[in-house]
Amino acid sequence: MAEYKEIHGTKIRNYTTNPDNPITGEVWYNDTDNVLKFQYPNVTAAGSWRTANNMNTAREYIAGAGIKTAALAFGGSIPPNTGVTESYDGTSWTEVNDLNTAREAAVGIGTYTAALCVGGPSAINELWNGTNWTEVNDLSRPASRKYAAGAGTSTAGLFFGGYSPTTALCETWNGTNWTEVNDLNQLRYGLGGAGTNTAALAFAGNNLGPLFAQTETWNGSNWTEVNDLNTARDFIGSNGTQTSALAFGGRVDPSPITPTGKTELWNGTNWTEQNDLATARSGLAGAGADNTSALAFGGTVPPITTATEEWTGAGAPVGAWATANSMNTGRQYLGGSNAGTETAALAFGGQGPGGYTDLTESYNGTNWTEVNDMTTGRGYMVGTGTSTSALAASGFHPPSPAGRVTKVESWNGTNWTEINDVNSHRNDAAGAGQDNTTGLMFGGYDYSAPGVTGKTEQFNGTNWTEVNDLNTARYMLEGNGNSYTNCVGAGGDTLSGDTGKTETWNGTNWTEVNDMNLAREAGTALGDNSSSLLFVSGSTGSRVTNVEEWNGVSWAETADVNTKRNNLAASGSATAGVVFGGGDSGISAATEEWSVPSSTTKTISTD
């Protein structure tokens, strides 16, 4: 057996506490605790689906090819049958040239630049070259072969099963012709397939009776029955290889047969149940290299759908929160340098134990230090910029209404200076901006109305100018972005209740996109742009620890903060940031740091 030194190149080292940057797998001795310790990365224990941008055309019994970040969707039924073809680049679907023969229930084989569309209501075979579809030699028989499955490439394919009526027929493609080979053991249609033309997998399906869970492997000559799926079904989505595949969606018993979101992972020996699709459906298509990375698209819920979901397997990096040193003065309703970093942040103003304050503190990644105060103490303001170049806009300080201010202050790293006011006073608005020469303020409560507003103002370094409003007026929303032309606004209160509505700003207009999973108000946000945001904590009537991550398309829940609170502030990005202050059971000075990837340190028992 190899010794530790042979593996890592050194003996186990002694440290007074823990090493600053331990290597994954390294073991050390902590002199203070008198124990052995090691560190390992935090990763997901199971795979999961995430909503992606929808296809342009909804359809069922669709065919697909390619991988998660480069896929092709073609054919299907709207109804009627269609030849529409769309390519996916990992972000969006784009319509490209149609099939020559519109059809449903065909089989897709290959990549998004070299694919086959085989069968359906006919034996027609078409080849995609990345630009156009061209008819090539048909299947050998029969004339119609619907709801079959396939594997392989555009020059070495495998086509098996199907309905015309139900069949076990199997054919191989050599780039020119189809040749019949040994049949499946089980006649079936509506089945899934994965692999190559010499190492394939067939699973699930139907034969005008009970649904099948049976799985068979192909070795280039014969099919062999292996371990079944956990859930029998038909008209499923599938992808992968003979030893690493996914089965997802489809229809399940008991009667009436209904769509499902069930997902199972094949490891070469057994199927294991995983996290379900967000949208249960049948007649969908899939793409993906293996069971760690996949794309599901189209199908029927019913009705027919454009829904697209991306699969990421177990082992993906997971972020974590770590408690850091508290601010010197706890406060809520404060401003923060939202375009700063986790090691260079600024906290200013807010409501402290003694009332509204002008206090400013800077954070260096370890400690908070008091610096020069604001000219006007206040809360409910918008804070943007960095620890050396920031803006504080609008807000409130007693007495009302005189304390409803339109004042704006600029921070240069040393002092605050009053500059030109915003056009309208607002409390609880949100903002974005990379420094004290650019800024965006949006939403809030407008006392001149009075009521919630969607007003948006843009700062050019000298003046504020009203631009296009949010689509949904609200206050206590959150936003972020180190560019005032590329940011996100999310959550808030419309006065009819909390909302999860999310909008992206492109420098001219706001566009509504997918909502947050948890509607809430008065949280904070970490992020760089409209494709990367973390919405942290807040309130749904009571304070929450929930954190959601925005990837430019959809929201997904991630690790909770340690301290539930609202009306807090933040600095940094969606992968490395810091949140601070707010209100919990009282006024908080708590600081927490966020990092992705993250790690956990464990103690080795020596008992």
C-alpha positions in Angstrom: 0.0 0.0 0.0 1.3 3.4 -1.0 2.2 5.8 1.9 0.8 9.4 2.2 4.2 10.9 1.3 4.3 8.8 -1.9 0.9 10.1 -2.9 1.3 13.8 -2.0 5.1 14.3 -2.0 5.3 15.4 1.6 4.6 14.0 5.1 1.6 15.2 7.1 2.4 18.7 8.2 1.6 20.4 11.5 -0.2 23.7 11.6 -1.2 25.9 14.5 -4.7 26.2 13.1 -5.4 25.3 9.4 -3.4 26.0 6.3 -4.6 29.0 4.2 -5.0 27.2 0.9 -5.0 23.4 1.5 -4.8 21.1 -1.6 -7.7 18.9 -2.2 -7.0 15.6 -0.5 -4.2 17.0 1.8 -4.2 15.9 5.4 -2.7 18.1 8.1 -2.4 18.1 11.9 -4.0 21.0 13.8 -1.9 21.7 16.9 -4.5 23.8 18.5 -7.3 21.2 18.3 -5.0 18.2 18.4 -6.7 16.5 15.5 -6.0 15.5 11.9 -8.0 17.4 9.3 -8.7 17.4 5.5 -10.6 19.5 3.0 -12.8 18.4 0.2 -14.8 20.4 -2.4 -18.6 20.9 -2.0 -20.4 19.4 -5.0 -23.9 18.3 -5.8 -24.9 14.8 -4.7 -27.4 14.3 -7.6 -28.1 15.7 -11.0 -30.9 18.2 -11.7 -32.8 19.9 -14.5 -32.9 23.6 -15.0 -35.2 25.7 -17.3 -33.5 27.0 -20.4 -34.8 29.3 -23.3 -37.8 27.8 -25.1 -37.8 26.6 -28.7 -39.5 28.9 -31.2 -42.1 26.3 -32.3 -44.0 24.0 -30.0 -44.4 20.4 -31.1 -44.6 16.8 -30.0 -43.1 13.6 -31.3 -40.1 15.7 -32.2 -36.6 14.4 -33.2 -33.3 15.6 -31.8 -29.5 15.3 -32.2 -26.3 16.7 -30.7 -25.2 17.6 -27.2 -26.4 20.0 -24.4 -24.6 23.0 -25.8 -25.0 22.3 -29.5 -28.3 20.6 -30.4 -30.7 20.2 -33.2 -34.5 19.8 -33.0 -36.4 18.8 -36.2 -39.8 17.7 -37.3 -42.7 16.8 -35.0 -46.4 17.5 -34.9 -47.9 21.0 -34.2 -50.3 19.6 -35.7 -50.1 19.2 -38.6 -46.7 17.5 -39.1 -43.9 20.0 -39.6 -40.4 20.1 -41.1 -39.3 23.0 -38.9 -35.6 22.7 -37.7 -34.0 24.7 -34.9 -30.4 24.7 -33.6 -29.4 25.4 -30.0 -26.1 27.0 -29.1 -26.3 26.4 -25.3 -28.3 29.6 -24.8 -31.0 30.1 -27.5 -32.8 28.3 -30.3 -32.5 29.6 -33.9 -34.7 28.5 -36.8 -32.7 27.1 -39.7 -33.6 25.3 -42.9 -36.5 22.9 -42.8 -36.7 19.2 -43.5 -37.7 18.4 -47.1 -40.4 16.1 -45.8 -42.5 17.4 -42.9 -43.1 14.5 -40.4 -43.6 13.4 -36.8 -42.3 10.5 -34.9 -39.0 10.3 -36.7 -35.6 9.4 -35.2 -32.7 11.8 -34.9 -29.1 10.5 -35.0 -25.8 12.4 -34.9 -24.7 16.0 -34.1 -26.1 19.4 -34.8 -23.8 19.8 -37.8 -24.1 16.2 -39.2 -27.4 14.5 -38.4 -29.9 12.0 -39.8 -33.7 12.3 -39.7 -35.0 8.7 -40.2 -38.4 7.2 -40.6 -41.7 8.5 -39.2 -44.8 8.1 -41.3 -42.5 6.9 -44.1 -39.1 5.2 -44.6 -37.5 8.5 -45.8 -34.0 9.3 -44.6 -32.5 12.8 -44.7 -29.0 14.0 -44.0 -28.2 17.4 -42.4 -24.8 19.0 -43.2 -25.1 22.0 -40.9 -27.0 24.1 -43.4 -29.4 21.9 -45.4 -31.3 18.7 -45.4 -30.7 16.3 -48.3 -32.6 13.0 -49.0 -30.4 10.0 -49.0 -31.2 6.2 -49.1 -34.3 5.1 -47.3 -34.7 2.5 -44.7 -34.8 -1.0 -46.2 -38.3 -1.7 -44.8 -41.1 -1.2 -44.0 -42.6 1.9 -45.7 -43.6 3.4 -42.4 -41.7 3.2 -39.1 -42.9 5.6 -36.4 -41.8 6.0 -32.8 -38.6 4.1 -33.2 -35.2 4.9 -31.5 -31.7 5.4 -32.8 -28.0 5.6 -31.9 -24.7 6.4 -33.5 -23.6 9.1 -36.1 -24.6 10.3 -39.5 -22.1 7.9 -41.1 -22.6 5.0 -38.7 -26.1 4.8 -37.4 -28.5 2.3 -35.8 -32.3 2.3 -36.1 -34.5 0.0 -34.0 -38.0 -0.8 -32.9 -41.0 1.4 -34.0 -44.6 1.0 -35.1 -45.9 -0.2 -38.5 -47.3 -2.2 -36.7 -45.1 -2.8 -33.6 -41.7 -4.2 -34.6 -38.4 -5.4 -33.3 -36.5 -4.7 -36.5 -33.0 -3.3 -36.3 -31.0 -1.7 -39.2 -27.5 -0.3 -39.4 -26.4 2.6 -41.6 -22.9 2.8 -43.1 -23.2 6.3 -44.6 -24.8 5.0 -47.8 -27.2 2.2 -47.1 -29.3 0.6 -44.4 -28.8 -3.1 -43.7 -31.0 -5.3 -41.6 -29.3 -7.0 -38.6 -30.6 -9.0 -35.6 -33.8 -7.9 -34.0 -34.5 -6.6 -30.5 -35.7 -9.3 -28.1 -38.9 -7.2 -27.4 -41.2 -5.8 -30.0 -41.8 -2.1 -29.1 -42.4 1.5 -30.1 -42.1 4.8 -28.2 -38.8 3.6 -26.8 -35.6 5.4 -26.0 -32.1 4.8 -27.4 -28.5 5.8 -26.7 -24.9 4.8 -27.8 -23.3 3.9 -31.1 -24.0 1.5 -33.9 -21.8 -1.1 -32.3 -22.6 -0.4 -28.6 -26.2 0.8 -28.1 -28.9 0.8 -25.5 -32.7 0.4 -26.0 -35.2 0.9 -23.1 -38.9 1.5 -22.3 -41.7 1.5 -24.9 -45.0 -0.1 -25.6 -46.7 -2.9 -27.6 -50.3 -1.9 -27.6 -50.5 -3.0 -24.0 -48.7 -2.5 -20.7 -45.8 -0.1 -20.8 -42.2 -1.6 -20.7 -39.3 -1.0 -18.4 -37.1 -3.5 -20.3 -33.6 -2.5 -21.2 -31.4 -4.2 -23.9 -27.8 -3.7 -24.9 -26.4 -4.1 -28.5 -22.8 -5.3 -29.1 -22.8 -4.8 -32.8 -24.3 -8.3 -33.5 -26.9 -9.1 -30.9 -29.3 -7.6 -28.3 -29.1 -8.8 -24.7 -31.6 -8.1 -21.9 -30.1 -6.3 -18.9 -31.6 -4.6 -15.8 -34.9 -2.8 -16.2 -35.9 0.8 -15.6 -37.5 1.5 -12.3 -40.6 3.0 -14.0 -42.1 1.5 -17.1 -43.1 4.1 -19.7 -43.2 5.1 -23.4 -42.6 8.1 -25.6 -39.6 9.1 -23.6 -36.6 11.4 -24.1 -33.2 9.9 -24.0 -29.5 10.5 -24.6 -26.0 9.2 -23.8 -24.0 6.1 -24.4 -24.3 2.3 -23.7 -22.7 2.8 -20.3 -23.8 6.4 -19.4 -27.4 7.3 -20.4 -30.5 9.2 -19.2 -34.2 8.3 -19.6 -36.6 11.2 -19.0 -40.2 12.1 -19.3 -42.7 10.0 -21.2 -46.0 8.4 -20.2 -46.6 6.2 -17.2 -49.4 3.9 -16.0 -51.8 3.4 -14.4 -54.7 4.2 -16.7 -55.3 6.8 -17.9 -51.7 7.0 -19.0 -50.3 10.4 -18.0 -47.1 12.4 -18.8 -44.3 12.2 -16.3 -41.1 14.1 -15.4 -39.4 11.1 -14.0 -35.7 10.9 -14.8 -33.4 7.8 -14.5 -29.7 7.5 -14.8 -28.0 4.4 -16.4 -24.4 3.7 -15.2 -23.8 0.7 -17.4 -25.4 -1.8 -15.0 -28.4 -0.2 -13.2 -31.0 2.5 -13.5 -31.2 5.0 -10.6 -34.0 7.5 -10.1 -32.9 11.2 -10.2 -34.5 14.6 -9.9 -37.5 15.0 -12.2 -38.0 17.3 -15.1 -39.6 20.6 -14.1 -42.2 20.1 -16.9 -43.7 16.6 -17.0 -44.3 15.6 -20.7 -44.2 12.9 -23.3 -43.3 12.9 -27.0 -40.2 15.0 -26.3 -36.7 14.7 -27.6 -33.2 14.7 -26.0 -29.6 15.5 -26.8 -26.4 15.0 -24.8 -23.1 13.2 -24.7 -23.7 11.1 -21.5 -25.6 11.0 -18.2 -23.8 14.1 -16.8 -25.0 16.6 -19.5 -28.3 16.6 -21.4 -31.0 18.7 -23.0 -34.7 17.9 -23.1 -37.0 19.8 -25.4 -40.6 19.9 -26.8 -43.3 17.3 -26.3 -46.8 17.5 -24.9 -47.9 18.3 -21.3 -50.6 18.7 -22.9 -50.8 21.0 -24.6 -47.7 20.8 -26.9 -44.8 22.8 -25.5 -41.7 24.7 -26.4 -40.2 24.0 -23.0 -36.4 23.3 -22.9 -34.5 22.0 -19.8 -30.8 21.5 -19.3 -29.4 18.6 -17.2 -26.3 18.9 -15.1 -25.1 15.7 -13.4 -23.9 15.1 -9.9 -20.5 16.6 -8.9 -21.2 20.2 -10.0 -19.5 22.9 -7.8 -21.7 24.2 -5.0 -21.4 27.6 -3.4 -21.3 28.2 0.4 -21.7 31.1 2.9 -19.1 31.7 5.6 -19.6 34.0 8.6 -17.1 36.9 8.6 -16.3 39.7 11.0 -19.3 42.0 11.7 -19.6 45.6 10.8 -18.7 48.1 13.6 -22.2 49.5 13.6 -25.2 47.3 12.8 -27.9 48.9 10.6 -30.7 48.2 8.2 -32.0 50.1 5.1 -28.3 50.8 4.2 -26.5 51.3 0.9 -23.7 49.2 -0.4 -21.1 49.1 -3.2 -23.0 46.6 -5.4 -20.3 46.6 -8.0 -17.5 46.1 -5.5 -15.9 42.8 -4.5 -15.9 40.4 -1.6 -12.5 41.9 -0.5 -13.3 45.5 -1.2 -16.8 46.6 -0.1 -18.4 49.8 1.2 -21.4 50.2 3.6 -23.0 53.5 4.1 -26.0 55.2 5.8 -29.0 53.2 7.0 -30.9 53.0 10.3 -28.7 52.1 13.3 -29.5 51.7 17.0 -29.5 55.5 17.4 -31.6 56.2 14.3 -30.7 57.1 10.7 -27.0 57.5 10.3 -24.3 58.9 8.0 -21.7 56.3 9.0 -19.5 54.8 6.3 -17.4 51.6 6.6 -15.0 49.9 4.2 -14.4 46.1 4.2 -11.0 44.6 3.1 -12.0 41.0 3.1 -11.3 40.6 6.8 -12.3 43.7 8.8 -14.6 46.7 8.6 -13.0 50.1 9.2 -14.9 53.4 9.7 -14.1 56.1 7.1 -15.5 59.5 6.4 -19.2 60.0 6.9 -21.8 60.9 4.3 -22.9 64.5 4.2 -26.6 63.5 4.9 -27.5 60.5 7.0 -30.4 58.5 5.6 -31.8 55.1 4.8 -33.9 53.5 2.0 -31.4 54.8 -0.6 -29.9 53.3 -3.7 -26.2 52.4 -3.5 -24.1 51.6 -6.5 -20.4 51.5 -7.5 -17.3 50.2 -5.8 -15.4 50.7 -2.5 -13.5 53.6 -4.1 -16.1 55.0 -6.5 -19.7 54.9 -5.4 -23.1 56.7 -5.5 -25.8 57.1 -2.8 -29.1 58.3 -4.3 -32.4 59.5 -2.9 -33.7 57.9 0.4 -35.2 59.2 3.6 -34.4 60.6 7.0 -36.8 62.1 9.6 -38.7 64.2 9.9 -41.2 63.5 7.1 -42.0 64.9 4.6 -38.9 67.1 4.7 -36.7 64.0 5.0 -37.8 62.6 1.7 -34.7 63.6 -0.3 -33.6 63.6 -3.9 -30.0 64.1 -2.9 -27.2 62.2 -4.5 -23.7 61.9 -3.1 -20.5 60.7 -4.8 -17.7 58.8 -3.1 -14.2 59.0 -4.4 -12.5 56.6 -2.0 -12.0 59.2 0.7 -14.9 61.7 0.9 -18.6 62.1 0.0 -19.6 65.0 -2.2 -23.1 66.2 -3.1 -23.8 66.2 -6.9 -26.9 66.7 -9.0 -30.1 65.3 -7.6 -32.3 62.6 -9.1 -35.5 63.9 -10.7 -38.0 62.2 -8.3 -37.7 61.2 -4.7 -38.1 57.5 -4.1 -37.7 55.1 -1.2 -36.7 51.4 -1.6 -35.7 51.7 -5.2 -32.9 49.5 -6.7 -29.8 50.4 -8.7 -26.9 49.4 -10.7 -23.6 51.0 -11.9 -19.9 50.4 -12.1 -18.7 53.6 -10.4 -19.6 57.2 -9.5 -19.8 58.3 -13.1 -22.6 55.9 -14.2 -25.7 54.7 -12.5 -29.3 53.4 -12.9 -32.1 53.8 -10.4 -35.4 52.0 -10.9 -38.6 51.3 -9.1 -39.3 52.3 -5.5 -42.1 54.2 -3.7 -42.8 57.6 -5.2 -44.3 60.0 -2.6 -45.2 62.5 -5.3 -47.7 60.1 -6.8 -48.0 58.6 -4.2 -47.5 54.9 -4.8 -45.2 52.3 -6.2 -43.4 53.3 -9.5 -41.6 51.7 -12.4 -39.7 55.0 -13.0 -36.1 54.5 -14.2 -33.4 57.2 -14.2 -30.0 57.0 -15.8 -26.9 58.9 -14.6 -24.2 60.0 -17.1 -21.7 61.4 -14.6 -23.4 64.8 -14.4 -27.2 64.5 -14.7 -30.0 62.0 -14.1 -32.4 61.4 -17.1 -35.7 59.6 -17.0 -35.7 56.6 -19.4 -38.1 53.8 -20.0 -40.0 52.4 -17.0 -40.1 48.9 -15.5 -43.0 46.9 -16.8 -44.1 46.2 -13.2 -44.2 49.1 -10.8 -42.9 48.0 -7.3 -40.7 48.9 -4.4 -38.4 47.0 -2.1 -37.1 45.2 -5.2 -33.5 44.3 -5.8 -31.2 44.8 -8.7 -27.6 44.6 -9.6 -25.1 44.8 -12.4 -21.7 46.5 -12.7 -23.0 48.1 -15.9 -25.9 50.5 -16.0 -26.7 49.2 -19.5 -26.9 45.5 -18.5 -28.6 44.6 -15.3 -31.5 42.8 -13.6 -34.3 43.9 -11.4 -36.2 41.3 -9.4 -38.7 40.7 -6.6 -40.3 43.5 -4.5 -43.8 44.5 -3.4 -46.4 45.8 -5.8 -48.7 46.9 -2.9 -50.9 43.9 -3.9 -48.3 41.6 -2.4 -44.8 40.3 -2.9 -43.7 39.4 -6.4 -41.1 37.2 -8.0 -41.2 39.1 -11.3 -37.8 39.6 -13.0 -36.9 42.1 -15.7 -33.6 42.6 -17.6 -32.4 46.0 -18.8 -30.4 46.4 -22.0 -29.7 50.1 -21.8 -33.0 51.1 -23.5 -35.8 48.8 -22.4 -36.9 46.5 -19.6 -37.9 42.9 -20.7 -39.9 40.5 -18.5 -38.2 37.1 -18.1 -38.8 34.1 -15.8 -39.9 34.8 -12.3 -38.1 33.9 -9.1 -39.2 30.7 -7.4 -40.0 32.5 -4.2 -41.8 35.9 -4.4 -40.3 38.2 -1.8 -39.2 41.8 -1.0 -36.4 43.6 0.7 -33.5 41.2 0.0 -30.2 42.1 -1.6 -28.4 41.1 -4.8 -25.0 40.0 -5.9 -24.1 40.1 -9.6 -22.3 41.4 -12.6 -24.8 41.6 -15.4 -28.2 40.4 -16.7 -26.8 36.8 -17.0 -25.5 36.4 -13.5 -27.3 37.4 -10.3 -27.8 36.1 -6.7 -31.0 37.2 -4.9 -30.2 36.9 -1.1 -32.6 36.7 1.8 -35.5 39.2 2.2 -39.0 38.8 3.5 -42.2 37.0 2.5 -44.1 38.4 5.5 -41.4 36.9 7.7 -37.6 37.0 7.0 -36.1 34.2 5.0 -32.6 32.7 4.4 -33.4 31.6 0.8 -31.0 32.4 -1.9 -31.7 32.0 -5.7 -29.2 32.2 -8.6 -30.1 33.7 -12.0 -28.2 32.4 -15.0 -29.7 34.7 -17.6 -32.7 32.4 -18.3 -34.0 30.9 -15.0 -33.7 31.0 -11.3 -32.5 28.0 -9.2 -32.3 27.7 -5.4 -28.8 27.5 -4.0 -27.3 27.5 -0.5 -29.1 29.5 2.2 -27.4 32.3 4.1 -26.8 31.6 7.8 -28.7 34.6 9.2 -32.2 35.4 8.0 -32.7 39.1 7.5 -34.1 41.8 5.2 -33.1 45.3 4.2 -29.4 44.3 3.9 -26.7 45.3 1.4 -24.2 43.5 -0.8 -21.0 43.8 -2.8 -19.6 41.4 -5.3 -20.5 38.9 -8.0 -22.7 35.8 -8.1 -19.6 33.7 -7.5 -17.7 35.8 -5.0 -19.4 38.4 -2.8 -20.3 39.6 0.7 -23.6 40.6 2.3 -23.9 42.7 5.4 -26.3 44.5 7.8 -30.1 44.3 7.7 -32.7 43.5 10.2 -33.1 40.1 11.9 -34.6 40.0 15.4 -33.1 43.4 15.7 -30.7 45.5 13.8 -27.8 43.4 12.4 -24.1 43.9 11.8 -23.7 40.4 10.5 -21.4 39.8 7.5 -21.3 36.7 5.4 -19.1 35.9 2.4 -20.2 33.8 -0.6 -17.8 31.7 -2.8 -18.2 29.3 -5.7 -16.6 26.8 -5.7 -16.4 26.1 -2.0 -15.0 23.5 0.3 -15.6 21.8 3.7 -13.0 21.0 6.3 -13.5 17.7 8.2 -11.9 16.2 11.2 -10.5 12.7 11.1 -11.3 10.7 14.3 -8.2 9.3 16.0 -10.1 7.5 18.7 
